[in-house]
Amino acid sequence: MDIHRYMAGAPAAAAARKPGRLQQVEGIDDADVWLAKGVFAGTPESEAAWESLKSHPGFEDTPQVFVWGKWHNQPRDTLGMACDGCPPYNYSGSTNTTVPMSPEVTAVRIRAQQLVEEQTNVGPVEFNYCLLNRYKNGLQKIGAHSDSEKGLVRGRPIACVSKGASRRFIFRHKATGRKVEILLEDGDLLVMGCAEGRNSQELWTHEIPQQKKVKDMRISLTFRCVRPA
């Protein structure tokens, strides 16, 4: 299997890293996948969101999804936050608990939206839904999958802000098995494009594997453009 590791420099403390611009991830040539290192590291909006989410009571503890004809526990906590008028986001037979988007998460959403519009070629973006995944430690994970586009605005990107512990993030090409691995650190912004012909969800899967030595929490804020009901 062909393996490409793209770490964008040696790991460093968030405070010591210089924030970067969104750049195409090396090794992924047939789809739009951009990564900006540290753009949300230590920023007021991201730190406020982190503090509000670490112990947010709305998270579902190990909710279930329907995959390959069976219900399975998800080894992480999930919560949905939506803007006014946005319906819940459904995937794998599951509808997450959804609450109004908090002011703290809204501030991160607005900044992520600005960065995507300014630094990629996707055009205007209006994120209206955030799927939050809380990994309490390195034992919690998410298996290889592609994000469900049912109910999403066609062609709009998905943007993920990573807060907390550093975790491995692995892309696998569906046709060739090619593997591209990146390290998501505190404050990184990952954007997966869904444009026709370069749709990352159609061509690649992604996953976060177990890392038993990781003891700290990570929270991902994944923003989507959900079609109004």
QUIJODA-V355205 format. One record per backbone hydrogen bond with DSSP energy under -0.5 kcal/mol. CO is the residue of the C=O (numbers start at 1). NH is the residue of the N-H. Records with the same first field share a line. If there is no record, write none. Layout:
CO = NH + NH
This chain:
2 = 179
4 = 6 + 181
5 = 7
6 = 183
13 = 16 + 17
14 = 17
17 = 19
23 = 35
25 = 28
27 = 29
31 = 33
32 = 193
33 = 25
34 = 191
35 = 23
36 = 189
37 = 20
38 = 41
40 = 42 + 43
43 = 47
44 = 48
45 = 49
46 = 50
47 = 51
48 = 52
49 = 53
50 = 54
53 = 56
56 = 59
60 = 62 + 63 + 78
63 = 74
65 = 67 + 72
67 = 70
70 = 67
72 = 65
73 = 75
74 = 76
75 = 141
76 = 63
77 = 134
78 = 60
79 = 132
80 = 99
81 = 130
82 = 101
83 = 86
85 = 87 + 229
88 = 90
89 = 96
91 = 94
92 = 66
94 = 91 + 96
97 = 80
99 = 82
102 = 106
103 = 107
104 = 108
105 = 109
106 = 110
107 = 111
108 = 112
109 = 113
110 = 114
111 = 115
112 = 116
113 = 117
114 = 118
115 = 119
116 = 120
128 = 83
129 = 224
130 = 81 + 132
131 = 222
132 = 79
133 = 135 + 220
134 = 77 + 136
135 = 218
137 = 140
138 = 211
142 = 208
145 = 206
149 = 152
151 = 227
153 = 156
155 = 194
158 = 192
159 = 223
160 = 162 + 190
161 = 221
162 = 187
163 = 219
167 = 184
169 = 182
170 = 207
171 = 180
172 = 205
173 = 177
178 = 173
179 = 4
180 = 171
181 = 6
182 = 169 + 184
183 = 185
184 = 167
185 = 188
187 = 40
188 = 162
189 = 36
190 = 160
191 = 34 + 193
192 = 158
193 = 200
195 = 198
198 = 32 + 200
199 = 203
200 = 204
203 = 174
205 = 172
206 = 145
207 = 170
208 = 142
211 = 214
213 = 215
214 = 138
217 = 165
218 = 135
219 = 163
220 = 133 + 222
221 = 161 + 223
222 = 131
223 = 159
224 = 128 + 129 + 226
225 = 153
